[in-house]
Amino acid sequence: MTTDLSSTATALFEKMRATNPLVHCITNYVAMNYAANVLLAAGASPAMVHTPEESGEFAAIAGALTVNIGTLSPHWVEGMIAAAQSANAAGKPWVLDPVAHFATRYRRDVVAELLKLNPTVIRGNASEIIALAGGQSAGQGVDSGDPVEQAEGAARALATAQKAVVAVTGEIDFVTDGTRAVRIAGGSPLMPKITAMGCALTGLVGAYVAIAKDQAFEATIAALTNFAVAGSFASQSANGPASFMTAFVDGLHSLDATTFNDTARIEAL
């Protein structure tokens, strides 16, 4: 654990809880309910708004926007673009989750358009980040076929090219802004067995950058640490994926600053 990073992450954890930030989440059908419950338990206020008729207006009033491309349709893409443009115009941070962007031409084209709108943070699994940086990944659909450490170079290159924070999540998470980098340990082997965990984490990153938009790197570390700590504690009482889901949401709700700080496993590189 790196003491300064842990202290900063803990301070941001306390600030996020105290602020209860409004997070505009454009996410997929599979993830909506669980992602919303995760954000509520963690201390944020989620709003699942996706239609272009209101997404641009809503992004301007939210603390942050998160865009997850899991279940794309033309109407939703219009909403994503309108929201990202509005967030930029209003000076609000936004987070891109490029779910399986390499799987089809349509997904690749949509992500290319969204990248032009300069996301503050890009969060994905190793295969998604490798492919987004122009490399060859072993991903299959939404599942990563590559270890996180294999994506670290791609993440650094992508962060530099996009002038964004890039988070690669997996067994041990990796976060970089192109110059600085950290690894974050924790969580549970049961996490990949539950759909929408990564989508929910993207929402939580949004909650943290909402309260620290000038500290996107530190805020992303805090969000991933929050997830990892809650996952570690949930695994102690869970008997399988279903009970883990409940224990994880309960763990996010009951987590306190002392436990957060004492359990955080952040390594500066």
Wavefront OBJ file of the C-alpha trace (Angstrom):
o trace
v 0.000 0.000 0.000
v 1.208 3.490 -0.816
v 0.306 5.675 2.174
v -0.269 8.983 0.345
v -2.441 7.387 -2.326
v -4.418 5.500 0.285
v -4.993 8.657 2.321
v -6.122 10.560 -0.765
v -8.444 7.736 -1.793
v -9.930 7.616 1.708
v -10.513 11.376 1.717
v -12.292 11.115 -1.631
v -14.365 8.207 -0.296
v -15.535 10.381 2.582
v -16.209 13.329 0.278
v -18.225 11.208 -2.159
v -20.345 9.835 0.687
v -20.935 13.307 2.090
v -21.731 14.853 -1.303
v -24.135 12.207 -2.696
v -23.303 13.159 -6.310
v -25.899 12.897 -9.075
v -24.523 10.552 -11.748
v -26.081 10.415 -15.199
v -25.757 6.774 -16.286
v -26.340 5.701 -19.864
v -25.853 1.977 -19.468
v -27.238 -1.249 -20.894
v -30.465 -3.107 -20.245
v -28.636 -5.910 -18.446
v -26.884 -3.569 -16.020
v -29.398 -0.863 -15.155
v -30.924 -2.267 -11.975
v -27.757 -3.622 -10.411
v -25.662 -0.597 -11.346
v -28.239 1.732 -9.812
v -28.325 -0.293 -6.588
v -24.523 -0.312 -6.383
v -24.353 3.461 -6.717
v -27.085 3.981 -4.119
v -25.356 1.653 -1.660
v -22.007 3.370 -2.222
v -23.491 6.794 -1.483
v -24.217 8.275 -4.912
v -27.458 9.190 -6.674
v -27.867 7.435 -10.053
v -30.165 8.535 -12.875
v -30.704 6.201 -15.818
v -31.448 8.684 -18.621
v -30.675 7.724 -22.226
v -33.112 9.196 -24.739
v -31.717 12.045 -26.874
v -34.810 14.125 -26.145
v -33.502 14.711 -22.619
v -30.004 13.208 -22.256
v -28.222 16.378 -23.352
v -30.193 18.539 -20.971
v -29.727 16.111 -18.100
v -25.968 15.718 -18.589
v -25.557 19.437 -18.027
v -27.110 19.270 -14.546
v -25.575 15.996 -13.348
v -22.258 15.875 -11.516
v -20.866 13.441 -14.080
v -21.914 11.314 -17.048
v -21.123 7.652 -17.663
v -21.615 5.993 -21.065
v -21.698 2.192 -21.399
v -22.229 0.794 -24.913
v -23.366 -2.682 -23.840
v -26.709 -2.761 -25.661
v -26.499 -0.342 -28.552
v -29.257 0.988 -30.784
v -29.295 4.072 -33.023
v -31.635 5.978 -30.714
v -29.427 5.253 -27.701
v -26.314 6.288 -29.612
v -27.954 9.649 -30.347
v -28.540 10.017 -26.626
v -24.945 9.101 -25.799
v -23.508 11.634 -28.221
v -25.904 14.383 -27.115
v -25.052 13.717 -23.459
v -21.283 13.690 -24.036
v -21.428 16.899 -26.039
v -23.504 18.544 -23.321
v -21.210 17.331 -20.541
v -18.239 18.819 -22.370
v -20.023 22.120 -22.905
v -20.971 22.292 -19.221
v -17.485 21.342 -18.009
v -18.688 18.062 -16.509
v -16.483 14.949 -16.502
v -17.621 11.830 -18.307
v -16.617 8.174 -18.316
v -16.626 5.803 -21.303
v -17.097 2.042 -20.942
v -16.380 0.594 -24.436
v -18.046 -2.787 -23.898
v -16.916 -5.323 -26.536
v -16.243 -2.459 -28.950
v -14.155 -4.741 -31.142
v -16.962 -7.262 -31.740
v -18.776 -5.590 -34.663
v -18.233 -2.733 -37.098
v -21.184 -0.852 -35.622
v -19.668 -0.938 -32.140
v -16.260 0.121 -33.453
v -17.783 3.065 -35.308
v -19.794 4.197 -32.272
v -16.756 4.088 -29.982
v -14.683 5.998 -32.527
v -17.288 8.784 -32.467
v -17.412 8.810 -28.675
v -13.627 8.969 -28.383
v -13.697 12.169 -30.449
v -15.715 13.705 -27.601
v -12.788 13.311 -25.181
v -13.921 11.165 -22.263
v -12.325 12.051 -18.940
v -11.894 8.389 -17.995
v -11.984 5.202 -20.078
v -12.690 2.015 -18.119
v -12.595 -1.438 -19.638
v -11.242 -4.935 -19.328
v -7.823 -5.847 -20.681
v -9.034 -7.043 -24.075
v -11.112 -3.903 -24.615
v -8.225 -1.590 -23.755
v -5.696 -3.490 -25.880
v -8.020 -3.351 -28.892
v -8.902 0.293 -28.266
v -5.198 1.149 -28.375
v -4.889 -0.592 -31.736
v -3.549 -3.945 -30.577
v -4.740 -7.510 -31.099
v -6.750 -8.804 -28.165
v -8.022 -12.260 -27.266
v -11.399 -10.995 -26.117
v -14.587 -12.901 -26.841
v -17.725 -10.792 -26.647
v -17.866 -8.942 -23.342
v -15.340 -11.260 -21.663
v -11.642 -10.482 -21.488
v -9.243 -13.040 -22.892
v -6.154 -11.143 -21.798
v -4.578 -10.583 -18.371
v -4.487 -7.028 -17.026
v -0.696 -6.854 -16.998
v -0.647 -7.496 -20.744
v -2.773 -4.368 -21.257
v -0.642 -1.982 -19.192
v 1.398 -0.706 -22.129
v -1.723 -0.260 -24.239
v -3.391 1.619 -21.389
v -0.470 4.039 -21.093
v -0.466 4.645 -24.848
v -4.240 5.151 -24.944
v -4.147 7.530 -21.983
v -1.472 9.615 -23.669
v -3.246 9.662 -27.036
v -6.642 10.521 -25.537
v -5.347 12.755 -22.742
v -7.557 10.695 -20.443
v -7.292 8.451 -17.422
v -7.463 4.791 -18.424
v -8.518 2.066 -16.000
v -8.019 -1.618 -16.823
v -10.003 -3.758 -14.420
v -9.529 -7.406 -13.595
v -7.880 -9.528 -10.918
v -5.492 -6.642 -10.158
v -6.610 -3.293 -11.570
v -4.335 -0.857 -13.393
v -4.901 2.903 -13.639
v -2.801 5.398 -15.597
v -2.946 8.929 -16.949
v -0.074 8.191 -19.326
v 2.543 9.393 -16.857
v 1.523 8.085 -13.445
v 0.292 4.545 -12.853
v -0.922 2.354 -10.000
v -2.108 -1.182 -9.409
v -5.013 -1.929 -7.068
v -5.521 -5.358 -5.515
v -8.536 -6.805 -3.756
v -11.985 -7.880 -4.823
v -13.111 -11.478 -5.237
v -12.888 -14.300 -7.815
v -16.698 -14.301 -7.757
v -16.890 -10.861 -9.367
v -16.491 -12.100 -12.973
v -19.335 -14.561 -12.333
v -21.843 -11.724 -11.961
v -23.135 -9.745 -14.898
v -23.006 -5.945 -14.687
v -20.196 -5.737 -12.136
v -17.956 -3.847 -14.541
v -20.858 -1.680 -15.674
v -21.614 -0.818 -12.054
v -17.966 0.048 -11.475
v -18.071 2.483 -14.383
v -20.979 4.207 -12.650
v -19.011 4.399 -9.423
v -16.056 5.970 -11.243
v -18.542 8.581 -12.409
v -19.563 9.264 -8.810
v -15.972 9.884 -7.791
v -14.991 12.099 -10.723
v -18.170 14.098 -10.083
v -16.782 15.229 -6.727
v -13.157 15.572 -7.894
v -13.216 16.532 -11.559
v -9.770 18.110 -11.317
v -8.381 14.897 -9.790
v -9.612 12.340 -12.294
v -6.616 10.044 -11.755
v -6.989 10.031 -7.968
v -10.782 9.786 -8.197
v -10.564 6.730 -10.448
v -8.153 5.080 -8.017
v -10.552 5.789 -5.151
v -13.503 4.296 -7.027
v -11.645 1.115 -7.938
v -10.342 0.821 -4.371
v -13.875 1.239 -3.033
v -15.005 -1.627 -5.259
v -12.036 -3.830 -4.357
v -12.421 -3.361 -0.606
v -16.163 -4.071 -0.692
v -15.536 -7.127 -2.846
v -12.933 -8.497 -0.464
v -15.311 -8.252 2.479
v -18.274 -9.653 0.552
v -16.287 -12.744 -0.400
v -15.883 -13.645 3.271
v -19.594 -14.318 3.722
v -20.705 -15.293 0.212
v -21.397 -18.910 -0.719
v -21.605 -18.248 -4.447
v -22.411 -15.603 -7.057
v -25.986 -14.958 -5.915
v -25.149 -14.434 -2.252
v -22.092 -12.395 -3.266
v -24.310 -9.901 -5.100
v -26.226 -9.212 -1.904
v -23.136 -9.181 0.312
v -21.383 -6.793 -2.062
v -24.190 -4.230 -2.058
v -24.406 -4.521 1.741
v -20.631 -4.123 1.960
v -20.663 -0.929 -0.069
v -23.371 0.459 2.189
v -21.677 -0.416 5.487
v -18.081 0.451 4.537
v -16.480 3.155 6.694
v -13.412 5.315 6.176
v -11.236 3.458 8.676
v -11.888 0.106 7.023
v -11.407 1.658 3.593
v -8.024 3.099 4.546
v -6.813 0.018 6.391
v -7.819 -2.397 3.636
v -6.804 -0.397 0.561
v -4.070 -2.137 -1.469
v -2.713 0.527 -3.821
v 0.758 0.199 -5.366
v 2.344 3.155 -7.142
v 4.471 2.208 -10.140
l 1 2 3 4 5 6 7 8 9 10 11 12 13 14 15 16 17 18 19 20 21 22 23 24 25 26 27 28 29 30 31 32 33 34 35 36 37 38 39 40 41 42 43 44 45 46 47 48 49 50 51 52 53 54 55 56 57 58 59 60 61 62 63 64 65 66 67 68 69 70 71 72 73 74 75 76 77 78 79 80 81 82 83 84 85 86 87 88 89 90 91 92 93 94 95 96 97 98 99 100 101 102 103 104 105 106 107 108 109 110 111 112 113 114 115 116 117 118 119 120 121 122 123 124 125 126 127 128 129 130 131 132 133 134 135 136 137 138 139 140 141 142 143 144 145 146 147 148 149 150 151 152 153 154 155 156 157 158 159 160 161 162 163 164 165 166 167 168 169 170 171 172 173 174 175 176 177 178 179 180 181 182 183 184 185 186 187 188 189 190 191 192 193 194 195 196 197 198 199 200 201 202 203 204 205 206 207 208 209 210 211 212 213 214 215 216 217 218 219 220 221 222 223 224 225 226 227 228 229 230 231 232 233 234 235 236 237 238 239 240 241 242 243 244 245 246 247 248 249 250 251 252 253 254 255 256 257 258 259 260 261 262 263 264 265 266 267 268 269
